[in-house]
Structures are given as C-alpha cells and as structure tokens.
Amino acid sequence: MAYGATAESPPVHDLTRAVDPHPRWEGRMASQPEPSSEAPKVEATEKTTSTLKTIWNIANAVQGVSVMSLPYAVLRGGWVALGGFLVVAFMSNITGKFLIDCLYDRPLPSLFSCFNRQTSTYAEPLGRLSQSAVTDASIQSASTPLLLQNRDEAIRVRSTYASIGKSCWPFGGHILVLLVQCVELLGVCSLSLVLMGSSIKTLLMSWAGFHMHVWIAICAFVVLPTVLLPRLSQLGWLSLLGIVTIFGVVITILANSISRYSDWHSVKFKTPSVQHFPIALGIIIFGYAAHGQFPSMQIRMAKPMRFGVALNVAFLVVACLDVSLALLGYLAYGNDTKDILSQNMSQPWSSIVDVLLLINLFVSYALPMFPVSALMDSFLRHFFPLCGNGDAGGLRLFYFVTTRTFLVGLTLLVAVSVPNFHLLMSFIGSITCVILVFVFPCVFHLVLHHRRLNFFGIFLDVVLVLISTSAGVSGIYASYIELMSG
C-alpha cells in the first residue's frame, strides 16, 4: 500500500473528500460545512484523466514501501505465497469494482455482469443534471419522473467511500468507514516511522549506536514540520519525488537480486505452516490496499466506464511486479532473507536503498496525515469553536500545532510499541486492509444491489467476506503470538 500522488495532483483520499481538507489555522475552521445528513452531493469534478493515466495512478497508489518485505513474505509463506500475490490481486480487483458499483444506483456493466440480473449503461451523475444527488429511495419514489424510473442507465448517486457506508447503514455507517480509514492511515504513518528508523540506523550504525526506539523518535521529530504545512497542495512536488524514489527502490532491488544469480541454485522453498503463512498473507494484503482512493480516481476519468479496464491492467502489472520482486529477492538471500530486504544487501546497494527510502518516507509521511487531521478538525471544532475564529490568531495557531503534534506522537507511540516492520505491516493488513479492501466493499455491494444480483453474484460477495475475514483473524492471531514471543 502507498499513499502516493496521482499523475495530476496530490492524492485525494476518501477521507479528504468527506471533510474540508485544508487546515484551519488560516481561519477556515469556522466556515467548514457541517457533514450533511441528507443524500451526498455528487461533485462536478473535472473529467480529464485518461485511462492510461488512471492505470498509472492506481499502480502508484498500490505500490509502496511494502516492496521491502515481499521476499520475506515468501520466506514465511513458502511457495504458496507466490500464488497468494496473484489471488489477493485478483480478489482486490473484484472488490474494487464492487466498490465503484456502490457509487451508482445499479451495478455497472463489467467483467462480472454475468452476476447481475440486469445490465445497465452509464449516465452522467445526477449532480450534473440537478443541484442535488438522488438517492435510491427517491429514484424509486412515485414523484420521480417516469423517464428516470424506466431508464437503463446507471447514475452515480454517491461520491465517497463514507457516503456508501451511510447509504447502507444510515445510523453511523459513514462514521464507521471513516474511523477504519483513520486507523489505517495512522498505521501507515507508524509503519513509515519504523522503516525510517531502521534505515537510518543501518546508515549511521558505525557513527551512532542508538537504540531503535531512539531512531524512531528522531524520525518523528524530523517529519513533524511536513505535517505542519498549512495546505495539502504544498506537498504536490514532494509527492512526485516520492514516486521517483519508490521506483528507484524497486529498480535497485531487482538489480541487486539479479546480480546474485549464482546463489539461486542453492535456495529451496519452505513448506508453509499454519503459524507463519497468515503473517505472510497479511503482508501481501497490505500491498493491495488503495480502495479509499478509487472513488476520486474514477470520477476524474474522461471515460468513467473504463475504470474497470484500468483496474485490470494496473493490478495485473503490480501483481507481476510483486511476484518478480518477491521471487528474485528470496532467490538472492534464501533463508537469510530479512523483513527489510536492504538489511541483507551489501554496500553500496544497501546505502542506495536506505537513502531512497528515507527520502520517500520523509516526503510521503504527511500525505496520509492530512485527511486524518482534517477529520479531527471537523470533530473538535464543535468543542473548541474559538480555534476556528479568524480573530483568535494565537489560539488558532496553538490548536493547529498541538493537534498535529498529537497525531505524530500517536503514530510514534504505535511505532515504538511494535518496532517490528513485518509484524506491524501484518497487523495493519489483517485488520484495516481486510475490512476496507474486502469486507466493506462486498457487504455494501450486497446491501445496495442484492435485488439486482443473481445467486452467483450474492454467493461471490458472501464467499469473499468469509475468506477475507478468516484470513484477517488468523493474521491477527499469528502476528500477536509472534509479537508476544519476542
């Protein structure tokens, strides 16, 4: 998973679209709109993104620092883990389409249209036809024009992941979605601190022998200024730098692994065990969690109906790349493979990867933090209204710095509590990623469109929920046991 930039702008996460993404110490807090209890308004977003650019955006969103642990997933999961990459990618592709289906009043035509009782075509969102979105209930009401009641087009009536949750569960569904997303994004920030601490410890090992916890704390202090930037747009160029560095990491890993081809013949794959495979599966799932960005990507497309094609191509490319990285990395180091592959590498390979990782993590740490802080502002402004008052400059600035520092401190606490990179990644993958990538999309798809699904469509939703839930529970248990055993 990566919280990387899209090709045309800084990343737009579902949380960011749910609340005002701009920090409030510039006087915007007081004017921030209340979350509406009515049907979500479909925004008139400019549709300029091509299918090819969307494929690039999806690949950037999915591919992230998890590449450092892909060979370790093969070590823990054996040869089955290689197939796991393909299976998880395929399942994530399906649930990504289900999530996009939930934005519309009926399922979109796609590869899985055979699971629908009736097919539909695409029409512009109702937000473009009128000033407010139309819910499923209003579309079916007697007051709705006959033209809309008898139409075959699928119309977009929701705009975010959270609005889908509210349509399914009006009493708190959107809050549940936002909460899980917040936990996931904060977990990603904690994971970034762990990886930064490990990388800088390796680089400066001969100069400073600090404990891992000290390095993590130093990294948290270093990234704090990026979180205090007043606007998300100011991170645009940093996002581009993050994309360049992560691809540099991928190329370096591939080159280093291929350079050790003489050691490949001595490597044997382990037979996966019940104790170790769930941890490997959690790592793999973490690498395909980007569903929160899909709604904004799809609505920006010049041809939204091509989003399914973009998903197919992007996930196929990422899955092939992940399998290549995992296989070659494991062949290069075998049973000595560590959870952060750069720790296996000799100089100068190790230093190159560590420097690129530090640059990537420094410029990308604040990106998932922005939507979380925006949501926190939306909640706290009801209790601290003076902090959004344009006349209370000092108090407003104090609030801004205090809340952002608190969030960084929270991620620091998690990173220090679980300073093990692969276990923390497995925890996140088994909990929040399983929920956001598999459980929620299938449950929401079933709730919203069950009347338009045939038996096999309903069966697929249920099976995906059961399989992913089992994988998540087993991953949590296995990670916890290993963490407690030291």
HELIX and SHEET records of a PDB file:
HELIX    1   1 ASP A   14  ALA A   18  1                                   5    
HELIX    2   2 MET A   29  SER A   31  5                                   3    
HELIX    3   3 THR A   51  VAL A   62  1                                  12    
HELIX    4   4 VAL A   65  SER A   69  5                                   5    
HELIX    5   5 LEU A   70  ASP A  101  1                                  32    
HELIX    6   6 SER A  113  PHE A  115  5                                   3    
HELIX    7   7 LEU A  126  LEU A  129  1                                   4    
HELIX    8   8 ASP A  136  GLN A  140  1                                   5    
HELIX    9   9 LEU A  146  GLN A  149  1                                   4    
HELIX   10  10 TYR A  161  CYS A  168  1                                   8    
HELIX   11  11 GLY A  173  LEU A  203  1                                  31    
HELIX   12  12 MET A  212  VAL A  227  1                                  16    
HELIX   13  13 LEU A  232  LEU A  235  5                                   4    
HELIX   14  14 GLY A  236  SER A  259  1                                  24    
HELIX   15  15 TYR A  261  SER A  266  5                                   6    
HELIX   16  16 PHE A  277  PHE A  286  1                                  10    
HELIX   17  17 HIS A  291  GLN A  293  5                                   3    
HELIX   18  18 PHE A  294  ILE A  299  1                                   6    
HELIX   19  19 PRO A  304  ARG A  306  5                                   3    
HELIX   20  20 PHE A  307  TYR A  333  1                                  27    
HELIX   21  21 GLY A  334  ASP A  336  5                                   3    
HELIX   22  22 LEU A  341  GLN A  343  5                                   3    
HELIX   23  23 TRP A  349  SER A  364  1                                  16    
HELIX   24  24 ALA A  366  LEU A  380  1                                  15    
HELIX   25  25 PRO A  385  GLY A  388  5                                   4    
HELIX   26  26 GLY A  393  SER A  417  1                                  25    
HELIX   27  27 PHE A  421  ILE A  428  1                                   8    
HELIX   28  28 GLY A  429  CYS A  433  3                                   5    
HELIX   29  29 VAL A  434  VAL A  434  1                                   1    
HELIX   30  30 ILE A  435  VAL A  439  3                                   5    
HELIX   31  31 PHE A  440  HIS A  449  1                                  10    
HELIX   32  32 HIS A  450  ARG A  452  5                                   3    
HELIX   33  33 PHE A  455  MET A  484  1                                  30    
SHEET    1   A 2 THR A 121  TYR A 122  0                                        
SHEET    2   A 2 GLU A 153  ALA A 154  1                                        
END                                                                             
